[in-house]
Amino acid sequence: MQTNPTPPPCTSLVALGDSFTEGMSDLLPDGSYRGWADLLAARMAARTPGFRYANLAVRGKLIGQIVDEQVPLAAAMRPDVITLVGGLNDALRPKCDMNRVRDLLTEAVERLTPACEQLVLMRSPGRQGPVLERFRPRMEELFACVEELAAKHGARVVDLYGAPALADPRLWDVDRLHLTAEGHRRVAEAVWQTLGYEAEDAEWHVPMARTLPPGWVSRRVADARFARQHLLPWIGRRLTGRSSGDGRPPKRPELLPYEGQA
């Protein structure tokens, strides 16, 4: 039986992006966020002594900000692997120039490809519901661009959008925008396998077992809490041009040996 060759040891990883890569809402006891990139780094560090990791992601960042603020830093670090996930915050805004998003994403890929051994892109997950349906055409336009750039530049694509499990609302936090700890674990597994490592969970993409849905009253209470705690503040930031990441530094701005929670 033919087996896939074991990928070479990865000595360094730099992650770029927004809240998805920062790790929201995989909350740790100290109030910080972990997330799929930290989980991936922990696996790589367990295999390679001296493994180094930087996470430049900041919640709320648009693709233009990622290109201006994160891409130059990542390119200068010249790690083995770079992950880039961006553009979805742009696509979810009421007014979005998808041609500009495509141009900026292209610029990012062209600058990052020669700066690493392997660039990893993603088709981001989408939660079932009206928001996904409203913005699905833009998302799919963004993901088509990701596929084209990957084919042209030799990047690998992690298909989270096509994974049935990650559309399950139970894998999303109460804000309906960010994955739970279990969701991030599955993403880390998906990236791990896309890089060519042996699966630790071959069924990460398989939907969770069915459970009885919450009743009508519970759903309405949850909807009201969501609108008050998350939707209205989000709309307020959009109307005033503010972002949840304004003034916030990158999660791990330097490429340093990784010691963290798995």
C-alpha positions in Angstrom: 0.0 0.0 0.0 1.4 3.4 -1.0 1.6 5.9 1.9 2.0 9.7 1.8 5.5 10.9 2.7 5.8 12.5 6.1 6.1 16.2 5.7 9.5 17.7 6.8 9.6 19.1 10.3 8.1 22.6 10.6 10.4 24.8 12.7 8.3 28.0 12.6 4.8 29.2 12.0 3.3 32.7 11.5 -0.5 33.2 11.5 -2.1 36.2 9.9 -5.7 37.4 10.1 -8.5 38.6 12.2 -10.6 37.3 15.2 -10.8 33.8 13.6 -7.1 33.4 13.8 -6.7 35.3 17.1 -8.8 32.5 18.6 -12.2 34.1 19.5 -14.2 32.5 21.2 -11.9 29.7 22.6 -11.7 31.4 26.0 -9.0 30.3 28.5 -9.4 30.7 32.3 -7.2 33.8 32.4 -9.5 35.6 29.9 -7.3 35.3 26.9 -8.1 33.4 23.7 -6.4 30.2 22.5 -7.9 29.1 19.1 -6.9 26.9 16.2 -3.5 28.5 15.5 -2.3 28.1 19.0 -3.5 24.4 19.0 -1.6 23.9 15.7 1.5 25.5 17.1 1.3 23.3 20.1 1.3 20.1 17.9 4.2 21.4 15.9 6.2 22.3 19.0 5.7 18.8 20.4 7.4 17.4 17.3 10.2 20.0 16.8 12.4 21.3 19.6 13.0 25.0 19.4 9.8 25.5 17.3 8.9 29.2 17.0 5.5 30.8 16.6 4.0 34.2 16.0 0.4 35.2 15.7 -0.1 38.6 14.2 -3.9 38.4 14.0 -6.1 41.1 15.5 -9.9 41.0 15.8 -11.9 43.1 13.3 -9.1 43.6 10.8 -10.0 44.1 7.1 -7.9 42.7 4.3 -6.3 46.1 3.6 -5.2 46.4 7.3 -3.8 42.8 7.2 -1.8 43.7 4.0 -0.5 46.9 5.5 0.2 45.9 9.1 0.8 42.1 9.1 2.1 41.0 5.8 5.4 43.0 6.0 6.1 41.6 9.4 5.4 38.0 8.4 7.5 38.3 5.3 10.4 39.6 7.2 10.2 36.6 9.7 10.6 34.1 6.8 9.0 31.2 8.7 8.5 27.7 7.3 4.7 28.0 7.3 2.5 31.1 7.0 -1.3 30.9 7.4 -3.4 33.7 5.9 -7.1 34.1 6.5 -8.6 37.5 5.6 -11.3 39.3 3.6 -14.3 37.9 5.3 -14.8 40.9 7.5 -14.9 43.0 4.3 -17.4 40.6 2.6 -19.7 40.9 5.6 -19.9 44.7 5.5 -23.0 46.2 3.8 -20.8 48.0 1.3 -17.9 46.0 0.0 -15.8 46.4 -3.1 -15.0 42.7 -3.9 -12.7 43.7 -6.7 -10.6 45.6 -4.2 -10.7 42.7 -1.8 -9.5 40.4 -4.6 -6.6 42.8 -5.5 -5.5 43.1 -1.8 -5.6 39.3 -1.3 -3.6 38.8 -4.4 -1.0 41.3 -3.2 -0.8 39.5 0.1 -0.3 36.1 -1.5 2.3 37.4 -3.9 4.3 39.0 -1.1 4.1 36.0 1.3 4.7 33.1 -1.1 8.5 33.8 -1.5 8.9 34.5 2.2 8.0 30.9 3.4 8.3 27.3 2.5 4.5 26.8 2.6 1.6 29.3 2.5 -1.8 28.1 3.8 -5.0 29.7 2.8 -8.6 28.9 3.9 -12.2 28.8 2.8 -13.6 30.0 6.1 -16.5 28.2 7.8 -20.0 29.6 7.7 -22.6 29.1 10.4 -26.1 28.0 9.2 -28.6 30.8 9.3 -29.8 34.0 7.6 -26.4 35.8 7.8 -24.7 33.0 5.8 -27.5 33.0 3.2 -27.4 36.8 2.8 -23.7 37.0 2.2 -23.1 33.6 0.6 -22.5 35.0 -2.9 -19.7 37.3 -1.6 -18.2 34.5 0.5 -18.1 32.2 -2.5 -16.6 34.9 -4.7 -13.9 35.4 -2.0 -13.3 31.6 -1.8 -13.1 31.3 -5.6 -10.3 33.9 -5.5 -8.6 31.9 -2.7 -8.7 28.8 -4.9 -7.3 30.6 -7.9 -4.4 32.2 -6.0 -3.6 28.8 -4.3 -3.4 27.1 -7.7 -1.2 29.8 -9.2 1.2 30.2 -6.3 1.4 26.7 -4.8 -0.5 27.5 -1.6 -2.5 24.9 0.2 -6.2 25.5 0.9 -8.1 24.3 4.0 -11.7 23.8 3.0 -13.7 24.7 6.1 -16.6 26.1 4.2 -17.3 22.7 2.7 -17.2 20.9 6.0 -20.7 20.0 7.2 -19.7 19.9 10.9 -18.6 23.5 11.0 -21.9 24.8 9.8 -23.6 23.4 12.9 -24.7 26.3 15.2 -23.6 24.2 18.2 -20.0 24.8 17.2 -20.4 28.6 17.3 -20.4 30.9 20.3 -23.4 32.9 21.5 -22.2 35.9 19.3 -22.8 33.7 16.3 -19.6 35.0 14.7 -16.9 32.9 16.4 -16.3 29.2 16.9 -16.3 27.5 20.2 -13.3 25.6 21.6 -14.5 22.4 19.8 -14.9 24.3 16.6 -11.3 25.6 16.9 -10.1 22.1 17.7 -11.6 20.8 14.4 -10.0 23.7 12.5 -6.6 22.9 13.9 -7.0 19.3 12.9 -8.1 20.3 9.3 -5.0 22.5 8.9 -2.8 19.8 10.4 -4.0 17.3 7.8 -3.8 19.8 5.0 -0.1 20.2 5.7 0.3 16.5 5.3 0.5 15.2 8.9 -1.1 12.0 10.0 -4.7 12.5 11.1 -5.4 12.5 14.8 -9.1 12.9 14.1 -10.0 11.6 10.7 -13.6 12.6 11.2 -13.2 16.3 12.2 -15.5 17.2 9.3 -18.3 14.8 10.3 -21.4 16.5 11.8 -22.1 16.1 15.5 -24.8 13.7 16.7 -28.3 15.1 16.4 -29.9 16.5 19.5 -33.4 17.9 20.1 -33.5 21.6 19.0 -34.3 24.2 21.7 -37.9 25.2 22.1 -39.5 28.3 20.7 -39.2 30.3 23.9 -35.6 29.3 24.4 -34.8 30.4 20.8 -36.5 33.8 21.3 -34.7 34.4 24.6 -31.4 33.6 22.9 -32.2 35.8 19.9 -33.0 38.7 22.3 -29.7 38.2 24.2 -27.8 38.0 21.0 -29.3 41.2 19.6 -28.6 43.1 22.9 -25.1 41.9 23.7 -23.6 41.4 20.2 -25.7 42.5 17.2 -26.4 46.1 18.4 -22.8 46.8 19.4 -21.6 45.4 16.1 -24.0 47.7 14.2 -22.9 50.6 16.3 -19.2 50.0 15.4 -20.1 49.8 11.7 -22.0 53.1 11.8 -19.2 54.9 13.6 -16.4 53.4 11.6 -14.9 51.7 14.7 -13.5 48.2 15.1 -13.3 45.8 18.0 -9.5 45.6 17.3 -8.8 49.3 17.3 -5.6 49.9 19.4 -5.2 46.2 20.1 -1.7 44.8 19.6 -1.1 41.5 17.7 -1.6 38.4 19.8 2.1 37.1 19.5 4.0 39.8 17.6 7.4 38.1 17.7 8.6 34.8 16.3 9.6 33.1 19.5 9.8 29.6 20.9 6.3 28.4 21.7 5.3 27.4 25.2 1.6 27.3 25.6 -1.5 25.4 26.4 -2.5 22.6 24.0 
